[in-house]
Amino acid sequence: MRRADGTAGRPTGSRRALLATLAGTTLGAVGTAGCLADGDRVRVLSAGSLASVLENGVGPAFRSETGIGYEGEYHGSNAVVRMVRDGTKRPDVAISADIGLLRDRLRPDYADWDLTFAANEVVIVYASETALGARLADGEPWYEVFADAGPDEIAISDPDLDPLGYRAVLLFELAAREHGLEGFRESMLERVYREPDEAQLLAGLEAGNRACAVAYKNMAVERDLPYRTLPDAYNFGNPDYASQYADASYTTDDGYTTRGSPVVYGATVCTTGDAQAAGREFVDFLASNPSLLTDRGLRVDDSLPRAHGDVPEVLENATARAVSAAEAGSESEAEVFEP
């Protein structure tokens, strides 16, 4: 049985260059944080998998350092972008667990840029006191254990509301190909329980109502729950397998088709928000404090953070220079360099 353990990281390489830039912006604003013209709090609408990270870690630290209040709300990333697009919510900052989703559906009408700041991977979390959990703890192949599951014993997030949900579906498809499991995806979708509230995905395990769940690693780390890691071929955690992940696709109930991709979190300041200056400062703070993320099971490697699109003027004033995908002549993410 493997138990979750958080790891720490150190900003190096391209990450150090961006953090140096952001530090000039964030620290320079601390003295006047409480006097921002467009509000003294920041409203964040975020992927549910970051609920604990933001609510119990980043948010309080941001408030303590800047004097700006933090107000967070958490849903599946699909739901987050829908709320922004239909005007149900007007957050200052939107955060998605699928950077492609954020770019496809919020830019350019609701945001001009984004910043990728953390990575994750998909794991199988289990309750060791259950029959299925005991088998996973003993090291049996997870797909054989899943094949014996009864209705609703396994939980996934709702794939129409959340990237974690459709990544679970894509995981079943990629695993079927990897291990020669004919009909595995369809069989799993007939028996899993679809949790509509991503932040509550593991509550069923803790309450004894579920045996297993397909979740992100940080969610298990935060709750100190046992989990099984998965091969890079379908854990959505290794960028070297990006093309293989993309071989599987899912179409949500509102017609959005997504392909598998590495788990990378992205944040943006919404142009419809009421406190955009506070929003920019929050994103600066988020990117400048990677230990607040790694201590809770996320990964921040040397390639993060990265900016993409029209970087805010406040960063330009701090002598930042963003190299966008268009300027680089490719569709890859842009890196921020020191001049």
C-alpha positions in Angstrom: 0.0 0.0 0.0 1.3 3.4 -0.9 0.3 6.4 1.2 0.3 10.0 0.1 3.2 12.2 1.0 3.7 15.8 -0.1 7.0 17.0 -1.6 8.6 20.4 -1.6 10.1 22.2 -4.6 12.5 25.0 -5.3 12.1 27.6 -8.0 14.8 27.2 -10.6 15.4 27.9 -14.3 12.5 29.5 -16.1 10.4 29.4 -12.9 13.0 31.5 -11.1 12.9 34.1 -13.9 9.1 34.5 -13.7 9.1 34.5 -9.9 11.6 37.3 -9.9 9.3 39.3 -12.1 6.2 38.5 -10.0 8.0 39.4 -6.8 8.6 42.9 -8.0 4.8 43.2 -8.6 3.5 41.5 -5.5 5.8 43.0 -2.9 5.4 46.5 -4.3 1.7 46.3 -3.9 1.6 45.1 -0.3 1.8 48.5 1.2 -1.4 49.8 -0.6 -3.3 46.5 -0.8 -6.1 47.7 1.4 -6.6 50.7 -0.8 -7.2 49.1 -4.2 -9.6 51.2 -6.2 -11.7 48.2 -7.3 -12.1 46.4 -4.0 -10.4 45.1 -0.9 -11.1 41.4 -1.5 -10.6 39.0 -4.4 -13.2 36.6 -5.5 -11.9 33.3 -6.9 -13.9 30.7 -8.8 -11.8 27.5 -8.9 -11.6 23.9 -9.7 -12.9 21.8 -6.8 -9.7 19.8 -6.5 -8.0 22.9 -5.2 -10.6 23.7 -2.6 -8.5 22.8 0.4 -5.3 24.1 -1.1 -6.8 27.6 -1.6 -9.2 27.7 1.3 -6.8 26.5 3.9 -3.5 27.4 2.5 -3.1 30.0 -0.3 -6.1 32.1 0.6 -5.3 32.8 4.3 -1.6 33.3 3.4 -2.6 35.8 0.7 -4.8 37.7 3.1 -2.1 37.7 5.8 0.5 39.1 3.5 -1.4 41.6 1.4 -4.4 42.6 3.6 -6.7 41.7 0.7 -9.6 39.5 1.7 -10.0 36.1 0.0 -13.4 34.7 -1.1 -13.3 31.3 -2.8 -16.0 29.2 -4.5 -15.3 25.7 -5.9 -16.8 23.6 -8.7 -15.8 21.4 -11.5 -13.8 23.3 -14.0 -16.4 22.9 -16.7 -18.9 24.4 -14.4 -16.5 27.2 -13.6 -16.2 28.3 -17.2 -19.9 27.9 -17.8 -20.7 30.2 -14.8 -18.3 32.9 -16.1 -19.7 32.6 -19.7 -23.3 32.8 -18.7 -22.8 35.6 -16.1 -24.0 33.4 -13.2 -20.7 34.3 -11.5 -18.4 37.3 -11.9 -15.1 36.2 -10.3 -12.0 38.2 -10.4 -9.9 35.0 -10.9 -10.9 31.8 -12.6 -8.8 28.6 -12.1 -9.2 25.5 -14.2 -7.7 22.0 -13.8 -7.5 21.8 -17.6 -5.7 24.7 -19.2 -7.1 23.8 -22.6 -10.6 24.2 -21.3 -9.8 27.7 -19.9 -8.3 28.9 -23.2 -10.9 27.4 -25.4 -13.9 28.8 -23.5 -12.8 31.9 -21.7 -10.3 33.5 -24.0 -10.5 36.0 -25.6 -14.0 37.1 -24.6 -13.6 36.8 -20.9 -9.8 36.8 -20.4 -6.8 38.0 -22.2 -4.1 35.8 -20.7 -3.4 32.9 -18.4 -0.8 31.5 -16.1 -0.1 27.8 -15.6 1.2 27.3 -12.1 1.0 23.7 -10.9 0.7 20.1 -12.2 -1.0 16.9 -10.8 -1.6 13.3 -11.7 -4.6 10.9 -11.5 -4.5 8.1 -8.8 -6.9 5.6 -7.3 -7.8 6.4 -3.8 -9.4 3.6 -1.7 -10.8 2.7 1.7 -8.6 -0.1 2.9 -11.4 -1.6 5.2 -13.5 -2.4 2.1 -13.1 -5.6 0.1 -12.0 -3.7 -3.0 -9.7 -1.5 -1.0 -8.0 -4.5 0.6 -7.3 -6.0 -2.8 -5.8 -2.8 -4.0 -3.7 -2.6 -0.8 -2.5 -6.2 -1.5 -1.2 -5.1 -5.0 -3.8 -6.7 -7.3 -4.0 -5.1 -10.7 -6.4 -2.2 -10.2 -8.4 -2.9 -13.4 -9.1 -6.5 -12.2 -10.3 -5.1 -8.9 -12.5 -2.5 -10.7 -14.0 -5.2 -12.9 -15.4 -6.9 -9.9 -16.9 -3.7 -8.4 -20.6 -3.5 -7.8 -22.8 -0.5 -8.7 -21.7 2.8 -7.1 -18.7 1.3 -5.3 -16.4 3.4 -7.4 -16.7 7.1 -7.6 -15.6 9.5 -10.3 -16.3 13.1 -10.7 -19.1 14.0 -13.2 -17.4 14.1 -16.6 -19.8 16.8 -17.9 -18.9 19.1 -15.1 -15.3 18.5 -14.4 -12.0 17.6 -16.1 -11.3 15.0 -13.4 -14.4 13.3 -14.4 -13.6 13.1 -18.1 -10.1 12.2 -17.3 -11.5 9.2 -15.4 -13.4 8.2 -18.6 -10.3 8.7 -20.7 -8.2 6.7 -18.2 -10.6 3.7 -18.6 -10.2 4.0 -22.4 -6.4 4.3 -22.4 -6.1 1.5 -19.8 -8.2 -0.7 -22.0 -5.8 -0.3 -24.9 -2.8 -0.6 -22.7 -3.9 -3.9 -21.1 -6.1 -5.4 -23.8 -9.4 -4.9 -21.9 -12.2 -5.1 -24.4 -15.3 -3.0 -23.4 -13.6 -1.8 -20.2 -14.6 1.9 -20.6 -18.2 1.1 -21.2 -18.4 -1.4 -18.4 -16.9 1.1 -15.9 -19.3 3.8 -16.9 -22.2 1.5 -16.3 -21.2 0.9 -12.7 -19.5 4.1 -11.3 -21.1 6.7 -9.2 -20.8 10.2 -10.7 -20.2 12.8 -8.0 -21.5 16.2 -9.1 -19.4 18.1 -6.6 -15.8 17.5 -7.2 -14.7 18.9 -3.8 -16.8 16.1 -2.2 -15.5 13.3 -4.3 -13.7 11.6 -1.4 -16.3 12.2 1.2 -18.1 9.0 0.3 -14.9 7.0 1.0 -14.5 8.7 4.3 -18.1 8.1 5.2 -17.9 4.4 4.2 -20.3 4.7 1.2 -17.7 4.1 -1.5 -14.7 1.7 -1.8 -12.6 3.6 -4.4 -12.4 6.8 -6.3 -10.5 8.1 -9.3 -9.0 11.4 -8.0 -6.1 13.7 -8.2 -3.0 12.9 -6.0 -3.3 16.1 -4.0 -6.8 15.2 -2.9 -5.5 12.0 -1.3 -2.4 13.8 0.2 -4.6 16.4 1.9 -6.8 13.8 3.5 -4.0 11.3 4.3 -5.9 8.5 2.4 -4.2 5.5 0.9 -3.9 5.5 -2.9 -2.5 3.6 -5.8 -0.4 5.4 -8.4 -1.0 4.6 -12.1 1.4 4.1 -15.0 2.4 7.2 -16.9 0.7 5.8 -19.9 -2.7 6.9 -18.5 -2.1 8.9 -15.3 -2.1 12.2 -17.1 0.9 13.3 -15.1 3.8 12.9 -17.6 4.1 15.5 -20.4 6.2 13.0 -22.4 3.0 11.0 -22.9 0.9 14.0 -24.0 0.4 12.6 -27.5 -0.7 9.3 -26.1 -3.2 11.0 -23.8 -4.6 12.9 -26.7 -5.6 9.6 -28.4 -8.7 9.5 -26.2 -11.5 12.0 -26.3 -14.8 12.9 -24.5 -17.7 15.1 -25.5 -19.6 16.8 -22.7 -23.3 17.2 -22.6 -23.0 20.7 -23.9 -21.1 19.6 -27.0 -17.5 20.5 -25.9 -15.1 17.8 -27.1 -11.8 17.5 -25.2 -8.8 15.2 -25.7 -6.6 13.8 -23.0 -3.9 16.0 -21.7 -1.4 16.3 -18.8 -3.0 17.8 -15.7 -1.9 21.4 -15.5 -3.7 24.1 -13.6 -4.2 27.5 -15.1 -5.4 30.8 -13.6 -6.6 34.0 -15.3 -8.1 37.3 -14.3 -11.5 37.7 -15.8 -12.2 40.9 -17.7 -15.8 40.8 -16.2 -14.5 40.8 -12.6 -15.0 43.8 -10.3 -11.6 43.7 -8.6 -9.2 43.0 -11.4 -6.2 44.6 -9.7 -6.7 42.4 -6.7 -7.1 39.4 -9.1 -3.7 40.1 -10.7 -2.1 40.4 -7.3 -3.6 37.1 -6.2 -2.3 35.3 -9.4 1.1 36.9 -8.7 1.0 35.6 -5.1 -0.1 32.1 -6.3 2.8 31.8 -8.7 5.3 33.3 -6.3 4.7 30.8 -3.5 5.1 27.3 -4.9 5.6 25.7 -1.4 2.0 26.4 -0.6 1.1 24.1 -3.5 3.8 21.4 -3.2 3.2 21.0 0.6 -0.4 19.9 -0.3 0.6 17.3 -3.0 0.8 19.3 -6.1 3.8 19.5 -8.4 5.6 22.6 -9.4 8.6 21.8 -11.6 11.1 23.9 -13.4 8.8 24.6 -16.3 6.2 26.4 -14.1 4.8 29.0 -13.9 4.3 29.9 -17.5 2.4 32.8 -19.0 0.4 32.7 -22.2 -1.3 35.5 -24.0 -1.4 39.2 -23.3 0.5 39.6 -20.1 -1.1 42.3 -17.7 0.4 45.7 -17.8 1.4 45.5 -14.2 3.8 42.7 -15.1 5.2 44.8 -18.0 5.7 47.7 -15.5 7.8 45.3 -13.5 10.0 44.8 -16.6 8.5 41.4 -17.5 8.6 40.3 -21.0 6.2 37.6 -22.1 6.9 35.5 -25.2 3.5 34.4 -26.4 2.8 31.4 -28.5 1.9 33.6 -31.5 5.2 35.5 -31.2 7.1 32.2 -30.9 5.3 30.9 -34.0 3.9 27.9 -32.3 0.9 26.7 -30.2 3.2 26.0 -27.2 2.9 27.8 -23.9 4.9 31.0 -23.6 7.7 31.4 -21.1 8.4 34.5 -19.2 12.1 35.6 -19.1 14.1 38.1 -17.4 15.3 40.9 -19.7 
